[in-house]
Amino acid sequence: MHDIVTNLGWAALFMIVTAIIGTLLILAASLAIPKIVQRLTPAMDEEKEIARGNRAVAEYFGRVVSASIIAVGIVVAASLLGGILFAVL
């Protein structure tokens, strides 16, 4: 019985730590991805175009950045789940 409680405690601790790390990774990605997209399109300044009211650029930029952040979130969630399952089993 003691081993089960110990394993559950480690799993809970591991889940909390990995959730914090995952949150920090997603926040870092949400800060870095817009800069990466701007570097990939050097001929266009997205910020100026959005400020001018260019809706097409705003939608393009928003969709690319949001899709990238969702993708990073899926990868982080999968790694968290794998780590939690490893800690429990």
N, C-alpha and C positions, 0 to 999 in steps of 0.2 A: 504494500500500500504506500509505503514511503517513497518508493521509486516512481510511482505514478504521480504523486503530488509534486515531487521534484521535477519530473519531466514537464508537467503542466506549467509549473512556475517558470522553467527555462523557456518554454514555448511562448508564454505571455511576455516575458522580458524580451525575447528575440523579436516578437511581433511589434512591440512598442518601439524598439530601437530601429528596426527596419522600416517601420512606418515613418519615423522621423527622417531617416536617411532618404527614403523615397520621396517624401514631401520636399526636401531640400533639392533633390535631383530634378524634380519637376519644376520647381521655382527657378533653378539655374537654367534649365532648358527654355523656360518661357522668357527669360532675359536674353539668352544667347541666340535663339532661333531667328528673331526678327533681324538681328545684325547679320546673320549668315545669309538670309534671303536678300538683304540689301547689297551684300557683297557679290552675290550671284547675279544681280542685275545692275551692273555699274552704269549703264546708259540711262537708267531711270531713277530719279530720286522720289521714292514712294511717299515720303513725308510731305514734300512740296506738292505732289500731285493730289494727295488726300486733302491737304489744306486748301488747294484750289477747288476742291469739290468734285474731283474726278472719281465718280462712283465705281467705275470698272476697276480701277487700280485698287481702291479700298476693298472691294469684294475679293479680288484676286489675292491681295496681300493678307487679308483676314482669313481666307480659306486655306491658303498655304501654311500660314503660321499656326492656325488652330489644328489643322490636320497633323502637323508635325508634333505639336504638343500632345495631342491625343495618342499618337503613336508612341511617344516616349512614355506616357502614362501607362499604356498597355504593357510595354516591356517592363517597366518598374513593378507593376502589379503582378505580372507573371513571376518575376524574380522574388517578390515578397511571398507569394503563395508557395513557391517552391521551397523557400527557406523555412516557412512555417511548417510545411508538411515534413521537411527533413527534421526539424526540431521535435515535432510530435512523435514521429515514427522512430 
